[in-house]
Amino acid sequence: MSSQITVTSPLLPDFDNFSEVLKEVWASKWITNNGQFHQKLEAALSEYLKVPYISLFTNGTLPLLTSLQALRISGEVITTPYSFVATTHSLWWNGIKPVFVDIDPTNCGMDPDCIEAAITPNTTAILPVHCYGNPCDVDRIQSIADKYGLKVIYDAAHAFGVEINGKSILEYGDLSTLSFHATKVFTTIEGGAMVMHDEATKQRIDYLKNFGFESETEVIAPGINSKMDEVRAVFGLLNLQQIDAAIEARHKVALKYRATLRDVKGIRFFEDMQGVKHNYSYFPIFVNVDEYGMTRDELYSKMKASGVFGRRYFYPLISSFSTYRGLPSAAPENLPNATRIADEVICLPMHHLLTEEDTDRILGLIVK
Ligand SMILES: *Cc1c(COP(=O)(O)O)cnc(C)c1O
């Protein structure tokens, strides 16, 4: 039996480099609370991502929770069922009612055509996801938000380094959040960040992620603890040196997948979008059972049986989990595209270490 191919593989810094830099952390005896490497990583990410203001977090879920607190979002928030559960859970943890709207099959992001009908007097914000790193229709979402006086928070967990016409995708909306979890393109093991657009907001967010402390004696709000420590900041700084090469390796895999799959009837996938710099974080394929002659789950199991572990991101839909399925907006009839796509999707293995041999083996299972 040949070796297993997993859907992802973490980007790891060279161990000797890592331990070398950790000696400095040990020597300083400053291991968390805005240490020197934390500051260096914020500065380096600000430059790399082309965003003037960024605040590091301890994972990608806490910036979501904190963004809703920071903007004092309440009542109802319009969001997508086609994401990782953390998106909707962040609303739940803030006592906010999620209102699900359908997605656009061409990018798997929120369908702007569905937003207006979901707005009520209680709506305060829109929480879309740049799913698979595909930019949402940011201009239309913003114009609806402006028309109704709503805030926009983007869950950009998949969108590290993604740009539209040279501008970071993180510049859109009021706030954006990132995840640096081990499974993401750029990782600090666990980690995340929030991107904002002015110094005053960054200052407030930095207080909020440290219990709300403004000074030794002053607490400005019921903040939380979500500070990134020095060990993970070092991990991130070293990974940043190899992120471009990792994304290029993913790009090559994507090109190869596309070249072969273009000739396979019943398998849909995404091409690059015009003007967009992609990060190749995921390679979802969508299986049309009638044209392909096999269901998604049959193909998924066939791959698994030969040691190729794709993932059904995002199946099941968030709206189908017990916490949310009783909501009127969670009804499958309200979410026809998301419901169909959740039944068609398999994310193929996608990471920087995949070899030609790996991709040949994966494609061999799909091409008939
Ligand atoms: C990974 C992910 C998160 C959560 O990030 P963590 O770092 O695991 O807390 C949130 N939203 C989306 C869309 C994600 O993929």
PDBQT file of the ligand as one rigid body, heavy atoms in Angstrom, charges set to zero:
ROOT
HETATM    1  C1  LIG A 401      -9.896  28.185  10.150  1.00  0.00    +0.000 C 
HETATM    2  C2  LIG A 401     -11.088  29.085  10.084  1.00  0.00    +0.000 A 
HETATM    3  C3  LIG A 401     -11.531  29.844  11.183  1.00  0.00    +0.000 A 
HETATM    4  C4  LIG A 401     -11.009  29.639  12.569  1.00  0.00    +0.000 C 
HETATM    5  O1  LIG A 401      -9.697  29.846  12.746  1.00  0.00    +0.000 OA
HETATM    6  P1  LIG A 401      -8.938  29.155  13.970  1.00  0.00    +0.000 P 
HETATM    7  O2  LIG A 401      -7.576  29.751  13.843  1.00  0.00    +0.000 OA
HETATM    8  O3  LIG A 401      -8.956  27.673  13.738  1.00  0.00    +0.000 OA
HETATM    9  O4  LIG A 401      -9.624  29.570  15.225  1.00  0.00    +0.000 OA
HETATM   10  C5  LIG A 401     -12.568  30.742  11.006  1.00  0.00    +0.000 A 
HETATM   11  N1  LIG A 401     -13.181  30.863   9.813  1.00  0.00    +0.000 NA
HETATM   12  C6  LIG A 401     -12.819  30.138   8.751  1.00  0.00    +0.000 A 
HETATM   13  C7  LIG A 401     -13.532  30.342   7.466  1.00  0.00    +0.000 C 
HETATM   14  C8  LIG A 401     -11.778  29.203   8.859  1.00  0.00    +0.000 A 
HETATM   15  O5  LIG A 401     -11.457  28.443   7.794  1.00  0.00    +0.000 OA
ENDROOT
TORSDOF 0
